[in-house]
């Protein structure tokens, strides 16, 4: 039986007067793939930032391998919605960014680029890559420090459907090869049930866990498998309830919550 890798206990998270998360508890086992889905504003991305150590102003406790999350920790990688490759660095140097100047020459960079199918583009500039290729480079960069936990915030939402499916399969292959635990935020229910061992549904006002759906299917999975359809229906049922909860409390939160403080990218690494 897998050991618990991540323990999340967020009693409260606020942005000024607006409470975003309330009494949220979630454990993630080593090697598990967990997706977070829910209405916009329910705190999914905020929860990722807390786990990454980017948000520290909250009541509660988060442990990764028994320790509090720290910025720049090699134990945690982060892949964003956009690839966020540095345009003045080659693809290889972007992947090896954590190793400092000349990081593209690190042996692990070549291995990762080969794994994501970009070995021939090591010396290319980011502007020479397609959207899907750039996101593959971002996946390689997120894995450079060999993190135990990889956080992904809607990583495939900006690419077309066919590329998205290919990237999903690539992610599963890489996670299995490296034994990496994944915590993924997505608005795509089909993506959530296809990728995940467990889909956690959140509701709004403030964000809490409405329930979760276990997807006990071996991999590789067939996207046409009726069992995936049944899991999708379970997730949609929970989402419908979460959406109703949101409408019930909407009159009390007519003003949109203030955005999280912007990140100063000059002070952060890409594998946080």
Order of alpha helices (4+ residues) and beta strands (2+ residues): beta-beta-beta-alpha-beta-beta-alpha-alpha-alpha-beta-alpha-beta-alpha-beta-beta-alpha
